[in-house]
Amino acid sequence: MFGDMAGVIISIFFVAIVLVISELIRKLGSFNTEFTRKFVHIGVSHWWLVAMLLIKDMRYALVPPIIFVFLNYYSYKKDLIKSIERGKDSSDLGTVYFPISLIVLILLTWKGGFLGQDLRHLGLLGTLIMGYGDGFAAVVGQNFGRKKYKIFGNEKSIEGSVAMFCFAFAVSATILGIFIGFEVNTLRMSFIIAVLSALTEAFTPFGFDNLTVPIFSTLIAYFLLKDSPVFLFAYMACIGFVISFFIAYAAYRKESLTLDGSVGATLMGTLMYATSGIFGSLMMVVFFLSSSFLSHFKKDKKKKVAIQFDKTGRRDIMQVFANGGVGLIHSILYYLTKNPAYLVFLGISFAAANADTWATELGILNKKDPISLRTFKRVEKGTSGAISLFGTFSALAGSMLIGVFAAFGFFFLNVGELGFEYIQTFQLVTLGGFFGSIIDSILGATVQGVYYSKELEGETEKRECNGKPNVLVRGFSFVNNDLVNFLSIGISSILFLGII
């Protein structure tokens, strides 16, 4: 008992030393309050290590953080310890939430706690991730953050989130390496913990990350160490998220995606990589890059025609899922069944999406007007359900591009044998994608809603122009371009079920 009480006193004295040093830095140095706050934040996080080494009884371990809760709240109300407060007008109770998180972690991980065994090293992991990760995320973000983003009204930076990831990974790898051994799986676990910790920090507002980050990080490590069957899925999903996020973010900055479109693309890319690995992601990226390039190709010459389309320019979340949703379904089916036939269907779905995009983006540059599949007469460029020879060849070329990468994927990525040659994979994907573009044109000519606009003095896919409703002249009002894309892609892949 005396040893535990001595541990309590020493651990409190340790925190007091950190606070005294922070006050000296604030008064003698030229550092602002935010710097001293983070100095305390990082320094105090080592309290767990001191307590872990000196205190055995959970009841004694709870004493210091309980004291810190009341002390920090009093300091917050009275602006007592200036090196840790942002001022009386601040509503950030982060200094109070941190010791509360310590109380929760003690109840979870100390011997006799809710998790049922001595897991104090996992509590140390969560606490130090909060200390170093969140601490340096703020420092890096404030001093070097140029690429800002807002979540729930809180402004943060990409650079700060990357710093959070890096320090969370370093802390996790070090602690797990020391306690369970330095192995490949240790690095994989650390990667998952770092990604999810960075996401938790990014999405948690108002200082609540002082609660969520240490607790969630500890629980994530706990479940990963239990050899959960979702470990591999989580690892693949985290890789997919990191890759998809930066591609989607770059597309957002280049105005190829809207904000919600970039969120949708990130989600789709995460699930795609988790379920079909590099193959599915390769199909998705090739489609996205080629279609985005063509969307910007000779953009000025397309303006007159593009104004008739329901959606132009930046793709929103509905367009993202209309073009990639069917492929994602096939990716998930492959994950569940391990039947490589679904990878061919996945390739066909993106080939169909690519073929349609190429036909549209290049077809409207054709000198001659296209021919309507409904009347077989020449109509204005941009008319739904109209085709041209140049647009048709463009569709075939777009489908062939995905076909090449699909065959490449089967050959080099070792995704499984189908019982036929790789050239047949190319043929099936190319043919299926091309059929998809034809189906898209047929649906556009027959069931897609087309309106007459007085504002544009002609037909359009838009339900309204400049706030004025347009008149439906053919098709169904509920069938827009997104639904046509989804249906044509789905039908084209289903048609090849019997063949494969």
Helices and strands as residue ranges (DSSP letters): H 2-28, H 33-44, H 47-54, H 58-61, H 63-78, H 94-109, H 120-128, I 129-134, H 135-144, E 148-151, E 154-157, H 158-180, H 184-203, H 209-225, H 231-253, H 259-296, H 299-306, H 317-337, H 341-363, E 371-372, E 386-387, H 389-412, H 422-446, E 450-453, E 458-460, E 464-465, E 468-469, E 471-474, H 481-494
